[in-house]
Amino acid sequence: MGISASDVKALRDQTGAGMMDCKKALTEANGDIEKAIEILRKKGQKLSVKRADREAKEGVVIALVSDDNTKGILVKLSCETDFVAKNEDFIGFTKKVADLALEQFAADKETLLATPFEGLTLGEKITEQMGVIGEKVELTDYERLEGALVVPYIHMGYRAGVIVELNENVEGAIEAGKNVAMQVAAMKPLALDKDGVDSSIVEKEIEIGMEQARQQGKPEAMLERIAQGKLGKFFKENTLLNQAYVKDGKQSVSEYLQSVNGNLTATAFKHVKLG
């Protein structure tokens, strides 16, 4: 049977697939749009197996918060090429995923992927997109925060995103939260404060500090004390509240927040980036 241009366009509008792919699917489905959509989905499922070993290092990161700023999410939808990552349709699809993530506020990525989305589960919809795009596509990161105030920041054209949780929603706190989120994107702290640094990292830093002091000829009895001093510098450089505030190096991030409001502090952050 003949496939009309309007049917091809209708299928393309629903799926985002290429014109030729839509025409082939409609021909195979004898003009039935629902069957054609299923054919495109199956094409995506086959593609997901075929491209499972491909690396998806490009993509889009979206940070989003609720209207009352008490909940925030981060999602990273990965693809293989920068060309796809910059495509408006791919960016738009990732924004839809972010909207769903914020609405559902799922406990983890697996739960989010099982959530109903446009007649499928989100996981199935992502598989369908692989058939449409022709590349490996996967939801590689999902993070969330909930608290008194959650502030988002998207960095470098969707290449990184941050959400920061503050303990109070007071005057100036949203702007301060945005500044702190920018700090996280720029300085990439390992943790909020020293208590959040993994013990294995602390042990490794002490070991490195002792070995450096030993090579400098310091007495064995002094090595651990010297290493502890170096550890203090490590915490200052790599924990958010103790880092020098990038917009004013004379104060720490903690001191900056207190300058906005005496009780204001950051209580958590999440940072997701490409690569």
Residue pairs with C-beta under 8 A, 6 or more apart in sequence:
1 30
1 31
3 23
3 26
3 27
3 31
7 26
7 31
7 33
8 19
8 22
8 23
8 26
10 33
11 17
11 22
11 25
11 26
11 33
11 36
11 37
12 18
12 19
12 22
14 33
14 37
15 22
15 37
15 40
15 128
15 132
16 89
16 93
16 129
16 132
17 25
17 40
17 131
17 132
18 132
21 40
21 43
21 131
21 132
22 36
22 40
25 36
25 37
25 39
25 40
25 43
26 32
26 33
26 36
28 35
28 36
28 39
29 35
29 36
29 38
29 39
40 128
40 131
40 132
41 120
41 124
41 127
41 128
41 131
42 131
43 131
44 127
44 128
44 129
44 130
44 131
44 132
45 127
45 131
46 131
47 130
47 131
47 134
47 136
48 127
48 130
48 136
51 80
51 130
51 135
51 136
52 136
54 80
54 135
54 136
55 80
55 136
56 78
56 79
56 80
56 135
56 136
56 137
56 138
56 140
57 78
57 80
57 274
57 275
58 78
58 79
58 80
58 81
58 82
58 84
58 85
58 274
59 76
59 77
59 78
59 79
59 85
59 94
59 140
59 274
60 76
60 77
60 85
60 90
60 91
60 94
60 158
61 74
61 75
61 76
61 141
61 154
61 158
61 159
61 160
61 161
61 272
61 273
61 274
62 74
62 75
62 94
62 95
62 97
62 98
62 154
62 158
62 161
63 72
63 73
63 74
63 98
63 152
63 153
63 154
63 161
63 162
63 163
64 72
64 73
64 74
64 98
64 99
64 101
64 102
64 152
65 71
65 72
65 73
65 102
65 150
65 151
65 152
65 163
66 72
66 102
66 150
69 149
69 150
69 151
69 169
69 174
70 146
70 147
70 148
70 149
70 150
71 102
71 105
71 144
71 145
71 146
71 150
72 102
72 144
72 145
72 146
72 150
72 151
72 152
72 163
72 165
73 98
73 101
73 102
73 105
73 142
73 143
73 144
73 145
73 163
74 141
74 142
74 143
74 144
74 161
74 162
74 163
74 270
74 272
75 94
75 97
75 98
75 101
75 139
75 141
75 142
75 272
76 139
76 140
76 141
76 142
76 161
76 272
76 273
76 274
77 90
77 93
77 94
77 97
77 126
77 137
77 138
77 139
77 140
78 136
78 137
78 138
78 139
78 140
78 274
79 85
79 90
79 133
79 135
79 136
79 137
80 135
80 136
81 135
84 90
84 133
84 135
85 91
85 158
86 157
90 133
91 158
93 129
94 158
97 122
97 126
97 139
100 112
100 115
100 117
100 122
101 112
101 142
101 144
104 112
104 115
105 144
105 146
106 112
106 115
106 142
106 144
108 142
109 139
109 141
109 142
112 122
112 139
112 142
113 121
113 122
113 123
113 126
113 139
114 121
114 122
114 123
115 121
115 122
116 122
117 125
118 125
120 128
122 139
123 139
126 137
126 138
126 139
129 137
130 136
130 137
141 272
143 163
143 270
143 272
144 163
144 270
145 163
145 164
145 165
145 268
145 269
145 270
146 165
147 165
147 166
147 167
147 267
147 268
148 165
148 166
148 167
148 168
148 169
149 165
149 166
149 167
149 168
149 169
149 173
149 174
149 177
150 163
150 164
150 165
150 166
150 177
151 163
151 164
151 166
151 174
151 177
151 178
151 180
151 181
152 161
152 162
152 163
152 181
153 161
153 162
153 163
153 164
153 178
153 181
153 182
153 184
153 185
154 160
154 161
155 161
155 162
155 182
155 185
155 273
156 185
159 273
159 274
160 185
160 271
160 272
160 273
160 274
161 271
161 272
161 273
162 181
162 182
162 184
162 185
162 269
162 270
162 271
162 272
163 181
163 269
163 270
164 177
164 180
164 181
164 184
164 266
164 268
164 269
165 266
165 267
165 268
165 269
166 173
166 176
166 177
166 180
166 257
166 264
166 265
166 266
166 267
167 263
167 264
167 265
167 266
167 267
168 261
168 263
168 264
170 260
170 261
170 263
170 264
171 261
172 260
172 261
173 260
173 261
173 264
176 256
176 257
176 260
176 264
177 266
179 247
179 256
180 240
180 253
180 256
180 257
180 266
180 269
181 269
182 246
183 189
183 240
183 243
183 245
183 246
183 253
184 240
184 269
184 271
185 271
185 273
186 246
187 240
187 243
187 246
188 271
189 238
189 239
189 240
189 243
189 269
190 196
190 197
190 201
190 238
190 239
191 197
191 198
191 238
191 239
191 240
192 239
192 240
192 241
192 266
192 267
192 268
192 269
193 235
193 239
193 240
193 241
193 242
194 235
194 239
194 242
196 239
197 235
197 238
197 239
202 231
205 227
205 230
205 231
205 234
206 224
206 227
206 228
206 231
207 227
208 227
208 230
209 226
209 227
209 228
209 229
209 230
209 231
210 223
210 224
210 226
210 227
212 230
213 222
213 223
213 226
213 227
214 220
214 223
218 226
235 242
236 242
236 243
236 244
236 252
237 243
240 253
240 266
240 269
241 252
241 253
241 254
241 265
241 266
242 252
242 253
242 254
243 252
243 253
244 251
244 252
244 253
245 251
245 252
245 253
245 255
245 256
247 256
248 256
251 259
253 266
254 265
257 264
257 265
257 266
258 264
258 265
